[in-house]
């Protein structure tokens, strides 16, 4: 049999359980941020680049890592960490050409480039290539160390981009310039018309965020080139344009025709050159005959007006749809002598009003205040009502067309331009890398370009470049950061954690509030018994106390 002490113990256990859940969930949320910081600290300690100093201020003071030149381990076709300005000037060529088809004053590629440290540089003395001008055409290029031929190894292209001032409209994509046949590639004349093999990278205008992967495919029959565009990434990529952090863009194209697009080492799009490009690499085997024409007697009307139907004799098409209500009467209190709108008595003629130029000035008209409390003002007219005799224009009912032959389509014939290229991976060899850009935002930073055919080479190079830089940026951003902001940052990278936080944080709080504020509880009788004769045993009844919220 239940007793008052038993009920009390049960309530205390429930309170204790909910409190433990709440404390555990808060500890977990804090632990997520701590784990991130520990990972950053471990990476920093391994590189001996961060020295933490205790300070009197609440926020920790962090020393920045000093730049060390990254050296790729293994074969590369191109690698550019922008180690010194002198090396940049020796290797890179700024275009001296003019853009065709635009006005003369904006045709020249006169956008400025600079190799310098970016703002809030996470690594001291780490230089990058920075696009410095707004609303200018920019073009700069560099020859690869070795021409890349598409044979039996993958093409892997990778580089970093940071939109220091965000991006309104403009691109940060690269072009892998094609090796010309029997001629030398002239980088000083690099323009938007210069043939390229692959175009890859981020681009934005308005609310349209893109990550381009385009390759130029050579028609084996005609020898003409046609651009093939990869499908848009299914992953959300807009934060890479807006957070002003350094992001890593990687393109991998393999000999089996598969491709993969990554941002910050995470796959955002993948597919096959034969099935995920637009327009398709291979044309259809059959096409509609362009010379086929629909026969003159082809009837493609599914329904027709019944030719045997006749208009009824009593059908009057002259009756209007509405008529004046003859029974209507003017409401009492209607003021026909009052205008609905009157000149505003508080309006004054503007001082700069010229009657000769602007005409005679008239005060603006406002609602007549007298009409506010009466049924209406002005001339009263009886309302209109639906005309019961109205039938409208008579039309014959529609019936199935006995001569209907269906929708006409031209016959299909063999495509005279059909071909089948089973190896679109074998593209035109690449000789140079170029940036040909227009942007409404300046200070776009590029860094750590690398082209290789071995994924291990790329991964090891990434570990000593972007990963270090990204860790430093996150560490700098998290200094003095609140728990709430830390949770936002963590869930931004891992959206599924919202479900964990809701389960472990929000749900216990809701349960506690529900338990404490559930209103007055029903009366519960608890009988306490005592030993002894029945007539001497007192019967004690207790009522459950109302909750804290219900007492309030």
Phi, psi and omega in degrees: 000134183290150178229167179300316177300325181294318178297318180298317180296319180298318179295319180295322178296319179295317176302314182296319180297314181294322178295319178296319177299316180297312180297320179296320181293320177295322178296322179294316180299318178293324182295327179299314178294322180296320179297320178299316181293323179295320178298317180297317181295322180296317178297319182293319179296323181296327182268357181053035183252347183245129175242115181269131180241138176283136181227165179285338180287152178297323181278138181288145177261124183247135174274140181281150177289145178268134184297138170230136185299125177280136179242119178294142179258102182123180184285136172227154176264343176193140176209125182221101175266002183054059184292316179220157176293327181296316179295322178299313182296331179284327190261318189270148183235123176274132184294140177252009186274178176239147180281134181276150174080015177231167181297150187300323185288346178238010185282332185284142174279080185249015174294142186269144175239151178209145172254112186201175175282136177286169176293148181049047184298120182289338180235119183299137176067015175272113184268159176213162176275122187239128173280118193259344191250150172262149173051044178227155172274130180240139176209124179211146184209168182207142177286144174290157175295325179213137179298135179267124176251135181277099182239259185241014178233154184287158170260125177235119180241134183212143175198168181251147176224140173222118176273092187295328180249023187074190180213125178268302179208119180159173183237164175222036181270163179244160173238130174265105191284139184286148175283120180289153179275118175066021181213166180261140178284120183262104185287336179291341179253021180296124178221187177290345179270351180296127182299135177233159177266316181223141171238131186211138173140177185282152180204143182210143169208125184066231179258016181261106181259127184231154168229102187285141159218106182233136172230149180265118184259134180268123177292119183291346181269309185263341183081002180277154180258144178222136179287135176241124185255131177287156177297152180294147177300140177278338180281155178284126185237004187293330182294336179292340180266341192247342187274355176062028176254167179280126181238148186254125181246127185228131175240129176235125176237125188252159180298339177277012178077005176277153177221161183211131176248128180237148168231124182055042178069007177252133182289125177249345177198148177204161180176201183229138181298335183273341187232351185237026180243152179227128351294163182300152179298312182260131179288164179292152179292325180239149177224165175288139182292113181294342181266354180283137182232149180292131178300149182296329183267012181283119182256110181252022175272117181286326178236148176223162175289138181297113182292342182268352181285146180229148179291132177300149182297329183269011180279112181255110181276352184274347180291132180287162181288329179231164179215159179288136178283105182290340183270355182288146178234148179294129180299147176294138180091000179292127183258095181286337182278351180263138177279148179291322179238141180230159176297142180290113183291341181270355182282144178235152180290128179301146182295328182269013180285126180249112182299326181289322182273320187259352183087177181293130183284136176232138179293145176297151184262143180231169177298138178288116183296336180294331184280355185290328186252013179236164180301330180174171179227165179083184182294127178273134176232139180295144180287166176259153179229160177301139179277116181295340181269357184288133176232341180080189180285132179282136176227142179291143178295153180271140178229167176297137179280115180293340182260010182295129181248358181095177180289130181278136175227141178294151180292157180262140180229168176294137180286114181294343181255017183290142171210165177228111177255108182274352182230064178295345176302329183283079183271180177294134180305151183255131182245337185210165176240134182221153172240116179236102195224152168234134182213143174267004176236146181252181178058044173273124185258137174240144181200159171051056171290140174207139176230126181211176177239015181228122184293329179295321177300317180294315182298316180292324177293321179297323183297329183258006179236272187296319183298318177297315181296316181296319178299319179294321179295318180292321180296318179294323181288332185273353180293122181072016184279143179285161178298319181299316180293324177298319178297319178299317180295318181296315181289338176295323178275332181230083185301333182296342180292341176301321180297322179294314181296320179297318182292317187268338184251303187289315184301312177300321179297317179298318180296319180296314179298317180298318181293317184284331188244035183278004179088184181293141183265155178294155179292133178237123180270129177237117184263127176255128182253151180232152178288162178116178179300151184300320185287347179256356181273116178287143177261110183258124179246138179234144175253141178297132179292143176295156181291167181299321182289319182291329176295324179291000000 
